[in-house]
């Protein structure tokens, strides 16, 4: 009788943080659509922006923790910090109601976050 070893995959805190960030950005796109079609869309988009910003801060924290105690590369810290800057610009543009830049930047952020997730 042959026994098969089951492959277990553990996800690091950094991977979970990037996945959470990617999911929150996707949900922002959904709530942006609801913003145009429902009365509660604005509230959802506003709350989602706060959650997305928090997820970006969590990504920075996870990158620092993966580097310092884990002895990993400091490169993810730069990526996470750059993403936090993009998220800050996105929030400012959203508050200022500049959709001509806000929307394309959101698409760019989703693509970059998806790329970071795929790299991990």
C-alpha positions as CSV (number, residue, x, y, z in Angstrom):
1,X,0.0,0.0,0.0
2,X,1.4,3.3,-1.0
3,X,0.7,6.3,1.0
4,X,0.3,9.7,-0.6
5,X,1.6,12.8,1.2
6,X,-0.9,15.6,1.0
7,X,0.6,18.9,-0.1
8,X,-0.1,21.7,2.3
9,X,0.3,25.2,1.3
10,X,0.7,27.8,3.9
11,X,0.1,31.4,3.1
12,X,2.3,34.1,4.5
13,X,0.9,37.2,6.2
14,X,2.3,39.2,3.2
15,X,0.3,37.1,0.8
16,X,-2.9,37.5,2.8
17,X,-2.4,41.2,3.0
18,X,-1.9,41.5,-0.7
19,X,-5.0,39.3,-1.3
20,X,-7.1,41.5,1.0
21,X,-5.9,44.6,-0.7
22,X,-6.8,43.2,-4.2
23,X,-10.2,42.1,-3.0
24,X,-11.0,45.5,-1.4
25,X,-10.0,47.3,-4.7
26,X,-12.2,45.0,-6.7
27,X,-15.1,45.7,-4.3
28,X,-14.5,49.4,-4.8
29,X,-15.1,48.9,-8.5
30,X,-18.4,47.1,-7.7
31,X,-19.4,49.8,-5.3
32,X,-18.6,52.5,-7.9
33,X,-21.1,50.8,-10.2
34,X,-23.6,50.8,-7.4
35,X,-22.8,54.5,-6.9
36,X,-24.4,55.1,-10.3
37,X,-27.4,52.9,-9.9
38,X,-28.5,52.9,-6.2
39,X,-29.1,55.3,-3.3
40,X,-26.8,53.4,-1.0
41,X,-23.9,53.1,-3.5
42,X,-22.2,56.3,-2.2
43,X,-22.2,55.0,1.4
44,X,-20.7,51.7,0.3
45,X,-18.0,53.4,-1.8
46,X,-17.1,55.7,1.1
47,X,-16.8,52.8,3.6
48,X,-15.0,50.7,1.0
49,X,-12.5,53.5,0.5
50,X,-11.6,53.4,4.2
51,X,-11.3,49.6,4.2
52,X,-9.1,49.7,1.1
53,X,-6.9,52.3,2.7
54,X,-6.6,50.2,5.8
55,X,-5.7,47.2,3.6
56,X,-3.0,49.2,2.0
57,X,-1.6,50.1,5.4
58,X,-1.8,46.4,6.4
59,X,0.2,45.6,3.2
60,X,3.0,47.9,4.4
61,X,3.0,46.4,7.8
62,X,3.1,42.9,6.4
63,X,6.0,43.8,4.1
64,X,8.0,45.2,7.0
65,X,7.3,42.2,9.1
66,X,8.3,39.8,6.3
67,X,11.6,41.7,5.9
68,X,12.8,42.5,9.4
69,X,12.2,39.4,11.5
70,X,12.0,37.0,8.5
71,X,15.1,38.1,6.8
72,X,13.4,38.6,3.5
73,X,14.0,41.1,0.8
74,X,13.2,44.8,1.5
75,X,11.8,45.2,-2.0
76,X,8.1,44.5,-1.0
77,X,8.4,47.4,1.4
78,X,9.0,49.8,-1.5
79,X,6.1,48.2,-3.5
80,X,3.8,48.5,-0.5
81,X,4.8,52.0,0.3
82,X,4.3,53.1,-3.3
83,X,0.9,51.5,-3.3
84,X,0.0,53.4,-0.1
85,X,1.0,56.6,-1.9
86,X,-1.3,55.7,-4.8
87,X,-4.1,54.9,-2.4
88,X,-3.6,58.3,-0.7
89,X,-3.7,60.0,-4.1
90,X,-6.8,58.0,-5.0
91,X,-8.6,59.1,-1.8
92,X,-7.7,62.8,-2.4
93,X,-9.0,62.5,-6.0
94,X,-12.2,60.8,-4.9
95,X,-12.9,63.5,-2.3
96,X,-12.1,66.2,-4.9
97,X,-14.5,64.5,-7.3
98,X,-12.0,64.2,-10.2
99,X,-13.3,61.0,-11.9
100,X,-11.2,61.6,-15.0
101,X,-8.1,60.6,-13.0
102,X,-9.8,58.7,-10.1
103,X,-11.2,55.9,-12.3
104,X,-8.1,55.1,-14.4
105,X,-6.0,55.2,-11.2
106,X,-8.3,52.7,-9.6
107,X,-7.9,50.4,-12.6
108,X,-4.2,50.8,-12.4
109,X,-4.2,50.0,-8.7
110,X,-6.2,46.9,-9.2
111,X,-3.8,45.7,-12.0
112,X,-0.8,46.4,-9.8
113,X,-2.3,44.7,-6.8
114,X,-3.2,41.7,-8.9
115,X,0.3,41.6,-10.3
116,X,1.8,41.7,-6.8
117,X,-0.5,38.9,-5.7
118,X,0.5,36.8,-8.7
119,X,4.2,37.3,-7.9
120,X,3.8,36.0,-4.4
